[in-house]
Amino acid sequence: MAEEQLVELEAPQRLAGGVEAIRRHLRVMPLTPGVYRMIDRRGQVLYVGKARSLRRRVTAYVRPDNQSYRIRRMISETASMEVVTTHTEVEALLLEINLIKELRPRYNVLLRDDKSFPHILIARDHEWPRILKHRGARSRPGEYFGPFASAGAVNRTLTALQRAFLLRSCSDAVFRSRTRPCLLYQIKRCSAPCVGRVSPDDYEAAIAEARAFLSGQSQSVQQAFSERMQAASDGLEFETAALYRDRIRALTRVQAHQDINVEGVGDADVIAAHFEGGQACIQVFFFRAGQNFGNRAYFPAGSRHYDPAQFIAAFVGQFYSNKPPPRRLLLSARPAEDALLAEALSLKAGRRIDLRWPMRGAKRKLVDHALANARDALTRRSAENATQRELLGRVAELFDLEGPPERIEVYDNSHIQGRNAVGGMIVAGPEGLVRNAYRKFNIKGDAAPGDDFAMMREVLRRRFSRALKEDPERAGGSWPDLVLIDGGAGQLSSAQSVLAELGIEDMPLAAIAKGPERNAGRERFFTAEKPPFSLPEHDPALHFLQRLRDEAHRFAIGTHRARRAKAVRQSPLDEVAGIGAARKRALLHHFGSARGVEGAGFEDLLAVPGISKTVAKRLYDHFHPEE
C-alpha cells in the first residue's frame, strides 16, 4: 500500500494530539533564532530543525494539512519539544548539524559511515622528519596532505614516496634503537638516517621534494629527477642513473591513480547527488593542488521526502561537521540557503569557503563525472538490494518468519581455553551488513574456562535485558526478526533458556552448525519448530547464511585478538598503585622481567633505585598477599 494511502489510515486523534503538544510549546516560544527538537512518547528525538525565528517556524506544524506525509507522520508521533535559542541563524545551523550527528533523529537526512579520511603526514616533531599515514585530529606537529578517499590510496602513495625520496617511516623508538640499516634501506625505500647514511642537508632536501610533489608540483619534481638521471648517465654513473629511473617510475605510478586532474581546480571537493526511485547517492571527489585524491559514495538515510536543494545542504553540513572543508566546493545543484551554509562553513573553518554549482566549462565536466559515478553506484546498490531482498525472502521461508527479516542478529564467541573470552554480534538487513550496529561483549561471568554454552547465555542475557529496558514495546527497530547462533542443538538450547528466563517467547531463533569434519556446504540448521535440516550445497540462501556466520566469526576473533594483544601489553606491575613508567622501567631493568619482580624479596626491592621503603612494601604485599 502506498504511503499516501496509509496517511488516510493514520488515527486522527494521534495527529490532533501531536498538534496540541506542539501548540502548548508554541505559546512560550521566542521569536529569536534557535534549534528545536521534536520528541516522541518514549523520549526519542524524532527531528532536529533550525529557524531564524523559532515561533514562526514551529507555527507551520500546527497546520498539518499543508504538510507532506513525512511531516504529518512526525507530528502525529510528537509528544513534547525542546528548544535552544542562539544569537544568530548561523549558530543555529551549526548547532543543528551537531545535534543531528549526535542524536541521529529518524526524520532527518542522516549521513552514514562518516568516518574521518586518511592523510599523509610529514611529522615535524623529530630532527629527522618521518612520513606516515594519519587519521583523526591534527594534533601532531607537521604538514598534512589529503584527504585521500581510502587507506589503499594512501598506502600506494606512501610506498611510491618512500621509493622516490627515501624517507623514513619507522617510529621514533625504532629509529633510536637502530645500530645498522634495516631492510627498507636494503630494498632502496629509505636512506637510513638512523645510522648516518645520509646527511641532514640531503635528507631535508628530500623532504622538500616530497612536500613539493604532494603540493601539486609533481611535474617540476619529475623534471629535476630526469635531469639528474641524464647527468648521471652522461657521467657514466649508471647505478645512480638507474636509481633516479626507479624513482621517476614510482612517481609515475602515483600519477596514474590521479587520472582526472583539471587545470585550475586547486583545492576543491566535488559533490554530486543522484536521485532515483526514492533513493539517493552522493559522490564526493577530493582534489588537492589540482590532483585527484579519490572518491567515496554515500547513501544517506531519510532522503525519500527531501528535495535536492535541502538534501545537498543537509549532506554538506553533516559531512564537514568533523573535518575541515577545502576552500571551494563544487556542487551538482544549488543547496538550500546557500549563503547561510557558506557562512557557517567559513565560520567553522576560520577562512572563506566558496560554494559553486557550475553550469558549464571544465568544472561542470568534473561535476558531471561525479554525477555519472553517483548514478552508476545507485544502480549497483539497487541491484544488490534486490538480490538481498530475494535472499531475505528465502530466509523467511526457511525459518517460518512472518515476512522478510529487516534485522538479523548473528552471535559467536571467541577465546583460547577460556582466556580473554569475548562474544560478538553482527547485524544484517535489506541493505546488507549494518556495521555500526555490531556489538562486542567482554565475557565477565563465572563460566568455567571453555564453557561456550555459559558464554553464549551471558551474551544473550546482556543483549536482551538491555533491549527490554530500552525498548520494551519493540517499537524502535532495534529488536531482531531472527537470531542466528553459531553452534548446534546445545547452543540453541542455551539461547532458548535465556529468552525464556527473560520472558521473551516469540523470538525466532536458529543455530547453524558446521557439517561433518567442519565441511562448508554441509551445515545443519536447528530450530525449535522443526527437525534439523540442511540445504543443497549450491543454494544461494545457504551461501548467504554462511557469509553471515563467517562475518560473525571474523568479528568475534578480531575482537578477541585485540583484547589478547592488550592483555599481553599489560604488565602485573600496572596493577600496583604508585608504580608509574619510571619506577616500572627501573624495576624491569633491575630484575629483567615482571616475574622477577614478583619473586623478589623486600630487601631486593629496596635495592632498586627510586624504590622507597613504602613503595617496596606495597609491591611486596601486592605479590605476597598471604604473608
Buried (B, 14 or more C-beta within 10 A) or exposed (E): EEEEEEBEEBEEEBBEBBBEBBEEBBEEBEEBBBBBBBBBEEEBBBBBBBBBBBBEBBBEBBEBEEBBBBBBBBBBBBBBBEBBBBEBBBBBBBBBBBBBBEBBBBBBBBBEEBEEBBBBBBBEEBEBBBBBBBBEEEEEEBBBBBBBBBEEBBEBBBBBBBBBBBBBBBEEEEBEEBEEBBEBBEEEBBBBBBEEBBEEEEBBEBBEBBBBBBBBBBEEBBEBBEEBBEEBBEEEBEEBBEBBBBBBEBBEBBBEBBEBBBEEBBBBBBBBBBBEEEBBBBBBBBBBBBBBBBBBBBBBBBBBBBEBBBBBBBBBBBBBBEEBBBBBBBBBBEBBBBEBBBBBBBBBBEEEBBBBBBEEEEBBEBBBBBBEBBBBBBEEBBEEBEEBEBBBBBBBEBBEBEEBBBBBBBBBBBBEEBEBBBBBBBBBBBBEBBEEBBBBBEBEEEBEEEBBBBBBBBBBBBBBEEBBEEBEEEEEEBBBBBBBBBBBEBBBBBBBBBBEEBEBEEBBBBBBBBEEEEEEBBBBBBBEEEEEEBBEEEBEBBBBBBBBBBBBBBBBBBBBBEBBEEEEEEBEBEEBEEBEEEBBEBBBEBBEEBEEBBEBEBEBBBEBEEBEEEBBEBBBEBBEEEE
